Amino acid sequence: MFRYMRRSKQVLTKEASIEILNRNTSGVLALYGDHAYPYAVPLNYVYSNQRVYFHSAKSGHKIDAIKQHSKISFCVIDQDEIIQEEYTSYFRSVIVFGQARIVEDVKEKQEALIFLANKYSPDLTMMQHEDTIHKEFDFVSIIALDIEHISGKEAIELIE
C-alpha cells in the first residue's frame, strides 16, 4: 500500500526513525482539509506505545479534518544542513502514516498527557503534571496517530 523508497541506500531503519521521533520536539501534521485543500499544521508531539500523540483544542480545523478523514501523515525533520558548494542539503527526516483518532478512553488520554508533560516539562514534578492535567483535562483533546507505516530517509552523505 505504501510506496517503496526509490533511493533505497538512504532508507533509515525503523529503529533509527523511532529515535528521530523520540529526539525531536515538533513536526508537521498533514490532513485532508476544507474544500479538499491539504492542511499542514506544525505542532508538538510525543511518540509512545507505537503511536504518536498530539494535544489539541476540543474544536477547530484540525479536529474537523480528522473527523472527516482519519488518514493522516506526520513529518519530523531531524537535520537540514545547507551545503552551498554542493547545491544540496544534508538532511534526515521521518514521515509517519496512519489513522488518527480522538482519544476517548480516559486512561489512555491521561497517559498521553503525562507522556507529553514529561517530554516538554521534564523539570517539573509528577505532582505538578497531574495537577495541571486534572485542571485542563476536560478542555483538551488528545489525538492518537495509530501508525501503519514509518519511512525515514537521510542524505547519502550522512550514511555511515
DSSP file with accessible surface (Angstrom, degrees, kcal/mol):
  #  RESIDUE AA STRUCTURE BP1 BP2  ACC     N-H-->O    O-->H-N    N-H-->O    O-->H-N    TCO  KAPPA ALPHA  PHI   PSI    X-CA   Y-CA   Z-CA
    1    1 A M              0   0  189      0, 0.0     2,-0.3     0, 0.0     0, 0.0   0.000 360.0 360.0 360.0 -39.5    0.0    0.0    0.0
    2    2 A F        -     0   0   59      1,-0.1     2,-0.0    95,-0.0    95,-0.0  -0.726 360.0-105.2 -95.9 145.8    2.8    2.4    0.8
    3    3 A R        -     0   0  233     -2,-0.3     2,-0.3     1,-0.1    -1,-0.1  -0.321  27.3-121.3 -68.8 147.1    5.5    3.3   -1.8
    4    4 A Y        -     0   0  223      1,-0.1     2,-0.3    -2,-0.0    -1,-0.1  -0.619  36.6-102.3 -81.4 146.3    8.9    1.9   -1.6
    5    5 A M        -     0   0   45     -2,-0.3     3,-0.3     1,-0.1     6,-0.1  -0.547  22.8-145.2 -73.9 130.0   11.7    4.5   -1.4
    6    6 A R  S    S+     0   0  197     -2,-0.3     2,-1.3     1,-0.2    -1,-0.1   0.892  95.2  52.0 -62.8 -42.9   13.4    4.9   -4.7
    7    7 A R  S >  S+     0   0  129      1,-0.2     3,-2.1     2,-0.1    -1,-0.2  -0.637  71.2 176.3 -97.7  79.9   16.8    5.6   -3.2
    8    8 A S  G >  S+     0   0   89     -2,-1.3     3,-1.2     1,-0.3    -1,-0.2   0.725  70.1  67.2 -63.7 -24.1   16.9    2.5   -1.0
    9    9 A K  G 3  S+     0   0  171      1,-0.2    -1,-0.3    -3,-0.1    -2,-0.1   0.743 100.3  52.9 -65.5 -21.4   20.5    3.2    0.2
   10   10 A Q  G <  S+     0   0   13     -3,-2.1   144,-1.8     2,-0.1    -1,-0.2   0.431  80.7 119.1 -95.5   0.0   19.2    6.2    2.0
   11   11 A V  E <   -A  153   0A  68     -3,-1.2     2,-0.3    -4,-0.2   142,-0.3  -0.447  56.8-139.5 -70.1 133.6   16.4    4.5    3.9
   12   12 A L  E     -A  152   0A  18    140,-2.5   140,-0.5    -2,-0.2    -2,-0.1  -0.656  22.9-108.1 -87.4 150.6   16.6    4.6    7.7
   13   13 A T     >  -     0   0   79     -2,-0.3     4,-2.4     1,-0.1     5,-0.2  -0.294  29.3-109.9 -68.6 162.6   15.8    1.6    9.8
   14   14 A K  H  > S+     0   0  117      1,-0.2     4,-2.5     2,-0.2     5,-0.2   0.910 121.2  53.2 -59.6 -40.5   12.6    1.6   11.8
   15   15 A E  H  > S+     0   0  123      1,-0.2     4,-2.2     2,-0.2    -1,-0.2   0.914 109.3  47.4 -63.0 -42.7   14.7    1.9   14.9
   16   16 A A  H  > S+     0   0   25      2,-0.2     4,-1.8     1,-0.2    -1,-0.2   0.893 111.3  52.1 -66.2 -37.5   16.6    4.9   13.6
   17   17 A S  H  X S+     0   0    1     -4,-2.4     4,-2.1     2,-0.2    -2,-0.2   0.917 109.2  49.1 -65.0 -40.8   13.3    6.5   12.6
   18   18 A I  H  X S+     0   0   33     -4,-2.5     4,-2.6     1,-0.2    -2,-0.2   0.895 106.6  56.3 -66.8 -37.4   11.8    6.0   16.1
   19   19 A E  H  X S+     0   0  114     -4,-2.2     4,-2.2     1,-0.2    -1,-0.2   0.902 107.0  50.3 -59.1 -40.3   15.0    7.5   17.6
   20   20 A I  H  X S+     0   0    1     -4,-1.8     4,-1.8     2,-0.2    -2,-0.2   0.925 109.5  50.1 -64.1 -43.8   14.3   10.6   15.5
   21   21 A L  H  < S+     0   0    0     -4,-2.1    -2,-0.2     1,-0.2    -1,-0.2   0.912 114.2  45.2 -60.6 -41.4   10.7   10.7   16.7
   22   22 A N  H  < S+     0   0   86     -4,-2.6    -1,-0.2     1,-0.2    -2,-0.2   0.846 113.3  50.4 -70.5 -32.0   11.9   10.4   20.3
   23   23 A R  H  < S+     0   0  132     -4,-2.2    -2,-0.2    -5,-0.2    -1,-0.2   0.798 101.2  69.1 -78.9 -30.9   14.7   13.0   19.9
   24   24 A N     <  -     0   0   32     -4,-1.8    21,-0.1    -5,-0.2     3,-0.1  -0.411  59.1-155.0 -96.4 168.0   12.7   15.9   18.3
   25   25 A T  S    S+     0   0   77      1,-0.2    20,-0.6    -2,-0.1     2,-0.3   0.523  70.1  34.7-119.3 -11.1   10.0   18.2   19.7
   26   26 A S  E     +B   44   0A  66     18,-0.2    51,-0.3    51,-0.1     2,-0.3  -0.982  52.2 159.9-146.2 158.3    8.0   19.3   16.7
   27   27 A G  E     -B   43   0A   7     16,-2.1    16,-2.6    -2,-0.3     2,-0.5  -0.895  39.4 -93.8-157.4-174.9    6.7   18.2   13.4
   28   28 A V  E     -BC  42  75A  65     47,-2.6    47,-2.5    -2,-0.3     2,-0.5  -0.967  26.5-151.7-121.0 122.1    4.1   18.9   10.7
   29   29 A L  E     -BC  41  74A   0     12,-2.9    12,-2.7    -2,-0.5     2,-0.5  -0.795  11.2-155.1 -91.2 128.1    0.8   17.1   10.7
   30   30 A A  E     +BC  40  73A  35     43,-3.3    43,-1.7    -2,-0.5     2,-0.3  -0.936  20.0 169.4-111.9 126.2   -0.8   16.8    7.2
   31   31 A L  E     -B   39   0A   9      8,-3.1     8,-2.7    -2,-0.5     2,-0.9  -0.857  44.6-103.5-129.6 162.6   -4.5   16.4    6.9
   32   32 A Y  E     -B   38   0A 125     37,-0.4    36,-0.1    39,-0.3    37,-0.1  -0.806  57.1-169.7 -86.3 106.5   -7.2   16.4    4.3
   33   33 A G    >   -     0   0    8      4,-1.8     3,-1.2    -2,-0.9     4,-0.1  -0.050  27.3 -42.7 -94.0-165.8   -8.7   19.9    5.0
   34   34 A D  G >  S+     0   0   85      1,-0.2     3,-2.0     2,-0.2    -1,-0.2  -0.243 122.0   6.2 -60.0 141.3  -11.6   22.0    4.0
   35   35 A H  G 3  S-     0   0  172      1,-0.3    -1,-0.2    -3,-0.1    -2,-0.1   0.795 130.1 -65.9  55.9  31.9  -12.7   22.1    0.3
   36   36 A A  G <  S+     0   0   60     -3,-1.2    -1,-0.3     1,-0.2    -2,-0.2   0.631  97.8 140.6  65.8  17.9  -10.1   19.3   -0.5
   37   37 A Y    <   -     0   0  166     -3,-2.0    -4,-1.8    -4,-0.1    -1,-0.2  -0.727  59.1-111.5 -84.4 138.0   -7.2   21.6    0.3
   38   38 A P  E     -B   32   0A 116      0, 0.0     2,-0.5     0, 0.0    -6,-0.2  -0.392  29.0-154.5 -62.4 145.7   -4.3   19.9    2.1
   39   39 A Y  E     -B   31   0A  63     -8,-2.7    -8,-3.1    -6,-0.1     2,-0.5  -0.974  13.5-179.0-127.2 112.8   -3.9   21.3    5.7
   40   40 A A  E     -B   30   0A  64     -2,-0.5   -10,-0.2   -10,-0.2    34,-0.1  -0.969   4.0-178.9-115.7 126.4   -0.5   21.0    7.2
   41   41 A V  E     -B   29   0A  23    -12,-2.7   -12,-2.9    -2,-0.5     2,-0.2  -0.988  23.0-132.8-131.2 127.1    0.0   22.3   10.8
   42   42 A P  E     +B   28   0A  98      0, 0.0     2,-0.3     0, 0.0   -14,-0.2  -0.565  42.3 150.8 -74.8 141.1    3.2   22.4   12.8
   43   43 A L  E     -B   27   0A  21    -16,-2.6   -16,-2.1    -2,-0.2     2,-0.2  -0.987  45.1 -96.0-161.2 168.4    2.8   21.0   16.4
   44   44 A N  E     +B   26   0A  69     -2,-0.3    11,-0.4   -18,-0.2     2,-0.3  -0.556  44.9 168.5 -85.7 159.6    4.4   19.3   19.3
   45   45 A Y        -     0   0    0    -20,-0.6     2,-0.3    -2,-0.2     9,-0.2  -0.947  26.7-138.5-158.2 171.3    4.0   15.6   19.8
   46   46 A V  E     -D   53   0A  13      7,-1.8     7,-3.1    -2,-0.3     2,-0.5  -0.992  13.2-142.2-141.5 141.6    5.2   12.6   21.7
   47   47 A Y  E     +D   52   0A  28     -2,-0.3     2,-0.3     5,-0.2     5,-0.2  -0.912  39.3 143.6-101.0 126.3    5.9    9.1   20.5
   48   48 A S  E >   +D   51   0A  20      3,-2.6     3,-1.3    -2,-0.5    -2,-0.1  -0.962  57.8   9.4-161.2 144.9    4.9    6.3   22.8
   49   49 A N  T 3  S-     0   0   91     -2,-0.3     3,-0.1     1,-0.3    -1,-0.0   0.865 127.9 -58.5  53.7  39.7    3.4    2.8   22.7
   50   50 A Q  T 3  S+     0   0  141      1,-0.2    97,-0.8    96,-0.1     2,-0.3   0.796 120.7  97.8  59.9  31.6    3.9    2.7   18.9
   51   51 A R  E <   -DE  48 146A  77     -3,-1.3    -3,-2.6    95,-0.2     2,-0.5  -0.947  69.3-130.8-137.9 161.4    1.7    5.8   18.5
   52   52 A V  E     -DE  47 145A   0     93,-1.7    93,-3.1    -2,-0.3     2,-0.4  -0.965  26.0-159.3-112.2 130.9    2.2    9.5   18.1
   53   53 A Y  E     -DE  46 144A   2     -7,-3.1    -7,-1.8    -2,-0.5     2,-0.3  -0.921  10.6-178.5-113.8 140.9    0.1   11.6   20.4
   54   54 A F  E     - E   0 143A   0     89,-2.3    89,-2.8    -2,-0.4     2,-0.3  -0.953  19.3-136.0-127.8 150.9   -0.8   15.3   19.9
   55   55 A H  E     + E   0 142A  89    -11,-0.4     2,-0.3    -2,-0.3    87,-0.2  -0.763  30.8 168.0-103.4 157.7   -2.8   17.6   22.1
   56   56 A S  E     - E   0 141A  10     85,-2.2    85,-3.4    -2,-0.3     4,-0.1  -0.986  39.4 -90.1-157.7 161.0   -5.5   19.9   20.7
   57   57 A A        -     0   0   60     -2,-0.3    83,-0.1    83,-0.2     6,-0.1  -0.277  48.8-107.4 -66.1 164.8   -8.3   22.2   21.5
   58   58 A K  S    S+     0   0  102     81,-0.5     2,-0.3    82,-0.0    -1,-0.1   0.724  99.2  22.8 -70.9 -21.3  -11.7   20.5   21.5
   59   59 A S  S    S+     0   0   91      4,-0.1     2,-0.3    82,-0.0    -2,-0.2  -0.946  78.4  90.0-142.6 161.7  -12.7   22.1   18.3
   60   60 A G  S  > S-     0   0   33     -2,-0.3     4,-2.7     1,-0.2     5,-0.2  -0.820  82.6 -51.0 140.9-177.7  -11.1   23.7   15.2
   61   61 A H  H  > S+     0   0   65     -2,-0.3     4,-2.7     1,-0.2     5,-0.2   0.895 128.7  50.9 -57.9 -45.3   -9.8   22.9   11.8
   62   62 A K  H  > S+     0   0   33      2,-0.2     4,-2.3     1,-0.2    -1,-0.2   0.941 113.3  44.3 -61.2 -48.7   -7.6   20.0   12.9
   63   63 A I  H  > S+     0   0    2      1,-0.2     4,-2.4     2,-0.2    -2,-0.2   0.927 114.2  49.9 -63.6 -44.4  -10.4   18.2   14.8
   64   64 A D  H  X S+     0   0   81     -4,-2.7     4,-1.6     1,-0.2    -1,-0.2   0.916 110.6  50.2 -61.0 -43.0  -12.9   18.8   12.0
   65   65 A A  H  X S+     0   0    2     -4,-2.7     4,-2.4    -5,-0.2    -1,-0.2   0.916 110.6  49.0 -63.4 -42.4  -10.4   17.4    9.4
   66   66 A I  H  < S+     0   0    8     -4,-2.3    -1,-0.2     1,-0.2    -2,-0.2   0.898 109.2  52.4 -65.4 -39.7   -9.8   14.3   11.4
   67   67 A K  H  < S+     0   0  141     -4,-2.4    -1,-0.2     1,-0.2    -2,-0.2   0.846 114.8  43.2 -64.5 -31.2  -13.5   13.6   11.9
   68   68 A Q  H  < S+     0   0  164     -4,-1.6     2,-0.3     1,-0.3    -2,-0.2   0.827 133.6   9.1 -81.7 -35.5  -14.0   13.9    8.2
   69   69 A H     <  -     0   0   79     -4,-2.4   -37,-0.4    -5,-0.2    -1,-0.3  -0.836  59.5-168.6-153.1 109.4  -10.9   11.9    7.1
   70   70 A S        +     0   0   43     -2,-0.3    30,-2.9    -3,-0.2     2,-0.5   0.614  58.1 101.5 -83.0 -11.8   -8.8    9.9    9.5
   71   71 A K  E     + F   0  99A 121     28,-0.2   -39,-0.3    26,-0.1     2,-0.3  -0.625  51.4 156.5 -76.8 124.4   -5.9    9.1    7.2
   72   72 A I  E     - F   0  98A  10     26,-2.6    26,-2.0    -2,-0.5     2,-0.3  -0.868  31.9-144.4-139.3 168.8   -3.0   11.4    8.0
   73   73 A S  E     -CF  30  97A  31    -43,-1.7   -43,-3.3    -2,-0.3     2,-0.4  -0.959   7.8-159.6-134.6 158.7    0.7   11.8    7.8
   74   74 A F  E     -CF  29  96A   1     22,-2.3    22,-3.0    -2,-0.3     2,-0.4  -0.997   6.6-160.9-141.3 129.4    3.2   13.4   10.2
   75   75 A C  E     -CF  28  95A  39    -47,-2.5   -47,-2.6    -2,-0.4     2,-0.4  -0.937   5.6-171.4-119.2 136.0    6.7   14.6    9.3
   76   76 A V  E     - F   0  94A   0     18,-2.6    18,-2.4    -2,-0.4     2,-0.6  -0.995  12.6-150.9-124.6 127.4    9.7   15.3   11.5
   77   77 A I  E     + F   0  93A 105     -2,-0.4    16,-0.2   -51,-0.3   -51,-0.1  -0.886  16.3 176.4 -98.1 118.4   12.9   16.9   10.2
   78   78 A D  E     +     0   0A  33     14,-2.6     2,-0.3    -2,-0.6    15,-0.2   0.805  68.9   7.0 -90.4 -35.1   15.8   15.8   12.3
   79   79 A Q  E     + F   0  92A  50     13,-1.8    13,-2.0     2,-0.0    -1,-0.3  -0.994  51.3 169.9-150.1 143.2   18.5   17.6   10.3
   80   80 A D  E     + F   0  91A  96     -2,-0.3     2,-0.6    11,-0.2    11,-0.2  -0.630  13.7 170.1-154.9  85.2   18.6   20.1    7.4
   81   81 A E  E     - F   0  90A 100      9,-2.2     9,-2.9    -2,-0.2     2,-0.4  -0.901  27.2-138.8-105.4 115.7   22.1   21.5    6.8
   82   82 A I  E     - F   0  89A 113     -2,-0.6     2,-0.7     7,-0.2     7,-0.3  -0.583  11.7-164.5 -75.4 129.0   22.5   23.5    3.6
   83   83 A I  E >>> - F   0  88A  18      5,-2.9     5,-1.7    -2,-0.4     3,-0.9  -0.874   5.5-173.8-114.6  93.1   25.8   22.8    1.7
   84   84 A Q  G >45S+     0   0  152     -2,-0.7     3,-1.4     1,-0.3    -1,-0.2   0.883  78.9  56.0 -57.9 -45.3   26.0   25.7   -0.7
   85   85 A E  G 345S+     0   0  156      1,-0.3    -1,-0.3     2,-0.1    -2,-0.0   0.755 114.5  40.4 -62.2 -25.4   29.1   24.5   -2.6
   86   86 A E  G <45S-     0   0   94     -3,-0.9    -1,-0.3     2,-0.2    -2,-0.2   0.408 104.3-127.5-101.8  -1.2   27.3   21.2   -3.4
   87   87 A Y  T <<5S+     0   0  216     -3,-1.4     2,-0.3    -4,-0.6    -3,-0.2   0.912  77.4  87.4  54.2  46.6   23.9   22.8   -4.1
   88   88 A T  E   <S-F   83   0A  55     -5,-1.7    -5,-2.9    -7,-0.0     2,-0.3  -0.882  70.2-119.4-153.4-178.5   22.3   20.4   -1.7
   89   89 A S  E     -F   82   0A  27     -2,-0.3     2,-0.9    -7,-0.3    -7,-0.2  -0.981  17.4-130.6-133.5 148.5   21.4   19.8    1.9
   90   90 A Y  E     +F   81   0A  41     -9,-2.9    -9,-2.2    -2,-0.3     2,-0.3  -0.886  48.0 172.5 -95.0 104.5   22.4   17.1    4.3
   91   91 A F  E     -F   80   0A  50     -2,-0.9    64,-2.6   -11,-0.2     2,-0.3  -0.747  29.2-174.5-117.7 160.4   19.0   16.0    5.6
   92   92 A R  E     +FG  79 154A  43    -13,-2.0   -14,-2.6    -2,-0.3   -13,-1.8  -0.920  23.6 154.1-151.7 128.2   17.5   13.4    7.8
   93   93 A S  E     -FG  77 153A  29     60,-2.5    60,-2.4    -2,-0.3     2,-0.4  -0.969  28.1-144.7-152.9 165.7   13.7   13.1    8.3
   94   94 A V  E     -FG  76 152A   1    -18,-2.4   -18,-2.6    -2,-0.3     2,-0.4  -0.994   5.4-162.7-135.5 139.1   10.9   10.7    9.1
   95   95 A I  E     -FG  75 151A  59     56,-2.8    56,-2.8    -2,-0.4     2,-0.4  -0.993   8.4-161.8-121.4 133.0    7.3   10.5    7.8
   96   96 A V  E     -FG  74 150A   0    -22,-3.0   -22,-2.3    -2,-0.4     2,-0.4  -0.941   4.8-165.9-114.0 134.2    4.7    8.5    9.7
   97   97 A F  E     +FG  73 149A  61     52,-3.0    51,-3.1    -2,-0.4    52,-1.8  -0.924  30.3 100.8-117.5 145.5    1.4    7.4    8.1
   98   98 A G  E     -FG  72 147A   4    -26,-2.0   -26,-2.6    -2,-0.4     2,-0.5  -0.992  64.0 -52.7 172.8-165.5   -1.6    6.1    9.8
   99   99 A Q  E     -FG  71 146A  53     47,-1.8    47,-2.9    -2,-0.3     2,-0.3  -0.867  42.3-146.5-103.8 130.7   -5.1    6.6   11.2
  100  100 A A  E     + G   0 145A   6    -30,-2.9     2,-0.3    -2,-0.5    45,-0.2  -0.713  20.1 174.6 -94.4 145.4   -5.9    9.5   13.5
  101  101 A R  E     - G   0 144A  73     43,-2.0    43,-2.9    -2,-0.3     2,-0.6  -0.991  35.2-117.3-147.5 147.3   -8.5    9.2   16.2
  102  102 A I  E     - G   0 143A  36     -2,-0.3     2,-0.4    41,-0.2    41,-0.2  -0.757  41.0-119.8 -82.2 123.1   -9.6   11.4   19.0
  103  103 A V        +     0   0    6     39,-3.1    39,-0.4    -2,-0.6    -1,-0.0  -0.531  40.6 167.1 -72.2 120.5   -8.8    9.6   22.3
  104  104 A E        +     0   0  156     -2,-0.4     2,-0.3    37,-0.1    -1,-0.2   0.671  46.5  99.5-102.5 -26.7  -12.0    8.9   24.2
  105  105 A D     >  -     0   0   92      1,-0.2     4,-2.5     2,-0.1     5,-0.2  -0.496  66.6-147.0 -67.3 122.7  -10.6    6.4   26.7
  106  106 A V  H  > S+     0   0   80     -2,-0.3     4,-2.7     1,-0.2     5,-0.2   0.903  95.3  49.8 -60.3 -44.6   -9.9    8.3   30.0
  107  107 A K  H  > S+     0   0  136      1,-0.2     4,-2.5     2,-0.2    -1,-0.2   0.931 112.5  46.4 -63.8 -45.3   -6.9    6.2   30.9
  108  108 A E  H  > S+     0   0   29      2,-0.2     4,-2.6     1,-0.2    -1,-0.2   0.912 112.6  51.1 -63.9 -39.7   -5.2    6.5   27.5
  109  109 A K  H  X S+     0   0   15     -4,-2.5     4,-2.3     2,-0.2    -2,-0.2   0.938 111.1  47.7 -63.0 -45.0   -5.9   10.2   27.5
  110  110 A Q  H  X S+     0   0   93     -4,-2.7     4,-2.3     1,-0.2    -2,-0.2   0.925 112.4  49.5 -61.7 -44.7   -4.3   10.7   30.9
  111  111 A E  H  X S+     0   0   71     -4,-2.5     4,-2.7     1,-0.2    -1,-0.2   0.916 110.4  49.8 -61.4 -44.3   -1.3    8.6   29.9
  112  112 A A  H  X S+     0   0    0     -4,-2.6     4,-2.5     1,-0.2    -1,-0.2   0.903 110.3  50.4 -63.0 -39.8   -0.8   10.6   26.7
  113  113 A L  H  X S+     0   0   20     -4,-2.3     4,-2.8     2,-0.2    -1,-0.2   0.897 110.6  49.5 -65.8 -37.7   -1.0   13.8   28.7
  114  114 A I  H  X S+     0   0   31     -4,-2.3     4,-3.0     2,-0.2     5,-0.2   0.928 109.9  51.3 -65.2 -43.4    1.6   12.5   31.2
  115  115 A F  H  X S+     0   0   55     -4,-2.7     4,-1.9     1,-0.2    -2,-0.2   0.932 113.1  45.6 -57.8 -45.8    3.9   11.5   28.3
  116  116 A L  H  X S+     0   0   13     -4,-2.5     4,-2.6     2,-0.2     5,-0.3   0.925 112.9  49.9 -63.8 -44.7    3.6   15.0   26.8
  117  117 A A  H  X S+     0   0   18     -4,-2.8     4,-2.4     1,-0.2    -2,-0.2   0.920 111.2  49.0 -61.5 -44.1    4.2   16.7   30.2
  118  118 A N  H  < S+     0   0   68     -4,-3.0    -1,-0.2     1,-0.2    -2,-0.2   0.876 114.0  46.6 -63.7 -37.3    7.3   14.6   30.8
  119  119 A K  H  < S+     0   0   52     -4,-1.9    -2,-0.2    -5,-0.2    -1,-0.2   0.919 123.5  30.2 -71.2 -44.2    8.7   15.4   27.4
  120  120 A Y  H  < S+     0   0   72     -4,-2.6    -2,-0.2     1,-0.2    -3,-0.2   0.634 131.8  31.0 -97.4 -14.2    8.1   19.1   27.4
  121  121 A S    ><  +     0   0   48     -4,-2.4     3,-1.6    -5,-0.3    -1,-0.2  -0.416  66.9 153.7-136.5  59.6    8.4   19.9   31.1
  122  122 A P  T 3   +     0   0   89      0, 0.0    -1,-0.1     0, 0.0    -4,-0.1   0.720  69.5  60.1 -66.5 -20.0   10.9   17.3   32.4
  123  123 A D  T 3  S+     0   0  157     -3,-0.1     2,-0.2     2,-0.1    -5,-0.1   0.567  88.7  88.2 -85.5  -8.3   12.0   19.5   35.3
  124  124 A L  S <  S-     0   0   79     -3,-1.6     2,-0.1    -7,-0.2    -3,-0.1  -0.547  83.7-106.7 -86.8 158.1    8.5   19.7   36.9
  125  125 A T     >  -     0   0   75     -2,-0.2     4,-2.3     1,-0.1     5,-0.2  -0.371  22.3-114.0 -80.9 161.7    7.3   17.1   39.3
  126  126 A M  H  > S+     0   0   83      1,-0.2     4,-3.0     2,-0.2     5,-0.2   0.877 119.3  56.7 -60.2 -36.6    4.8   14.4   38.7
  127  127 A M  H  > S+     0   0  148      2,-0.2     4,-2.4     1,-0.2    -1,-0.2   0.912 106.5  48.7 -63.4 -39.9    2.5   16.1   41.2
  128  128 A Q  H  > S+     0   0   87      2,-0.2     4,-2.3     1,-0.2     5,-0.2   0.924 112.5  48.7 -64.1 -43.7    2.7   19.3   39.1
  129  129 A H  H  X S+     0   0    7     -4,-2.3     4,-2.8     1,-0.2     5,-0.2   0.950 112.9  46.7 -59.3 -50.7    2.0   17.4   35.9
  130  130 A E  H  X S+     0   0  111     -4,-3.0     4,-2.5     1,-0.2    -2,-0.2   0.881 111.0  52.3 -62.5 -37.3   -1.0   15.6   37.5
  131  131 A D  H  X S+     0   0   78     -4,-2.4     4,-2.0    -5,-0.2    -1,-0.2   0.944 113.1  43.7 -63.7 -46.6   -2.4   18.9   39.0
  132  132 A T  H  X S+     0   0   80     -4,-2.3     4,-2.2     2,-0.2    -2,-0.2   0.923 113.8  50.5 -65.5 -43.5   -2.2   20.7   35.6
  133  133 A I  H  X S+     0   0   22     -4,-2.8     4,-1.8    -5,-0.2    -1,-0.2   0.921 109.0  52.1 -61.3 -42.7   -3.7   17.7   33.8
  134  134 A H  H  < S+     0   0  152     -4,-2.5     4,-0.4    -5,-0.2    -1,-0.2   0.921 112.2  45.9 -59.5 -43.5   -6.6   17.5   36.3
  135  135 A K  H  < S+     0   0  123     -4,-2.0    -1,-0.2     1,-0.2    -2,-0.2   0.848 123.8  32.6 -67.4 -37.7   -7.4   21.2   35.8
  136  136 A E  H >X S+     0   0  105     -4,-2.2     3,-2.0    -5,-0.2     4,-0.6   0.497  87.0 103.9 -99.7  -5.1   -7.2   21.1   32.0
  137  137 A F  G >< S+     0   0   30     -4,-1.8     3,-0.8     1,-0.3    -1,-0.1   0.837  83.5  44.7 -52.2 -44.3   -8.4   17.5   31.3
  138  138 A D  G 34 S+     0   0  120     -4,-0.4    -1,-0.3     1,-0.2    -2,-0.1   0.589 112.6  53.4 -78.8  -8.5  -12.0   18.5   30.1
  139  139 A F  G <4 S+     0   0  144     -3,-2.0   -81,-0.5   -82,-0.0     2,-0.3   0.386 100.6  66.7-107.0   1.1  -10.7   21.3   27.9
  140  140 A V    <<  -     0   0   22     -3,-0.8     2,-0.4    -4,-0.6   -83,-0.2  -0.924  62.5-149.7-125.8 147.6   -8.1   19.5   25.9
  141  141 A S  E     -E   56   0A   7    -85,-3.4   -85,-2.2    -2,-0.3     2,-0.5  -0.868   8.3-147.9-108.9 151.3   -8.3   16.7   23.3
  142  142 A I  E     -E   55   0A   0    -39,-0.4   -39,-3.1    -2,-0.4     2,-0.5  -0.980   9.0-158.4-116.5 131.7   -5.7   14.1   22.6
  143  143 A I  E     -EG  54 102A   0    -89,-2.8   -89,-2.3    -2,-0.5     2,-0.5  -0.937   5.2-156.2-109.1 129.5   -5.3   12.8   19.1
  144  144 A A  E     -EG  53 101A   0    -43,-2.9   -43,-2.0    -2,-0.5     2,-0.8  -0.909   5.1-154.0-104.9 132.1   -3.6    9.4   18.6
  145  145 A L  E     -EG  52 100A   0    -93,-3.1   -93,-1.7    -2,-0.5     2,-0.9  -0.926  11.4-153.4-102.6 104.5   -1.9    8.6   15.3
  146  146 A D  E     -EG  51  99A  42    -47,-2.9   -47,-1.8    -2,-0.8     2,-0.2  -0.750  25.5-127.8 -80.5 109.6   -2.1    4.8   15.1
  147  147 A I  E     + G   0  98A  42     -2,-0.9   -49,-0.3   -97,-0.8     3,-0.1  -0.376  40.5 165.5 -71.8 131.4    0.9    4.1   12.9
  148  148 A E  E    S+     0   0A  87    -51,-3.1     2,-0.3     1,-0.4   -50,-0.2   0.617  72.9  10.0-108.6 -26.2    0.6    2.0    9.8
  149  149 A H  E     - G   0  97A  58    -52,-1.8   -52,-3.0     2,-0.0     2,-0.4  -0.970  55.9-162.0-158.1 137.8    3.9    2.9    8.2
  150  150 A I  E     - G   0  96A  28     -2,-0.3     2,-0.4   -54,-0.2   -54,-0.2  -0.989  10.3-174.4-121.8 133.3    7.1    4.7    9.1
  151  151 A S  E     - G   0  95A  31    -56,-2.8   -56,-2.8    -2,-0.4     2,-0.4  -0.967   3.8-179.6-131.6 115.3    9.5    6.0    6.4
  152  152 A G  E     +AG  12  94A   1   -140,-0.5  -140,-2.5    -2,-0.4     2,-0.3  -0.895   3.2 176.6-114.8 146.2   12.9    7.5    7.3
  153  153 A K  E     -AG  11  93A  58    -60,-2.4   -60,-2.5    -2,-0.4     2,-0.3  -0.997   7.5-172.1-147.1 148.8   15.4    8.9    4.9
  154  154 A E  E     - G   0  92A  25   -144,-1.8   -62,-0.2    -2,-0.3     5,-0.1  -0.962  37.8 -87.1-138.6 159.2   18.8   10.6    5.1
  155  155 A A    >>  -     0   0    1    -64,-2.6     3,-1.9    -2,-0.3     4,-0.5  -0.272  38.7-119.0 -60.6 146.4   21.2   12.3    2.6
  156  156 A I  G >4 S+     0   0   81      1,-0.3     3,-1.1     2,-0.2    -1,-0.1   0.849 113.2  62.9 -58.8 -29.6   23.6    9.9    1.0
  157  157 A E  G 34 S+     0   0   83      1,-0.3    -1,-0.3     3,-0.0   -67,-0.1   0.692  99.6  54.4 -70.5 -18.3   26.5   11.9    2.6
  158  158 A L  G <4 S+     0   0   33     -3,-1.9    -1,-0.3   -67,-0.2     2,-0.2   0.555  77.8 114.4 -92.7  -8.8   25.2   11.1    6.1
  159  159 A I    <<        0   0   62     -3,-1.1  -149,-0.0    -4,-0.5  -150,-0.0  -0.443 360.0 360.0 -67.5 129.4   25.2    7.3    5.6
  160  160 A E              0   0  226     -2,-0.2    -1,-0.1     0, 0.0    -2,-0.1  -0.506 360.0 360.0 -81.1 360.0   27.8    5.7    7.9
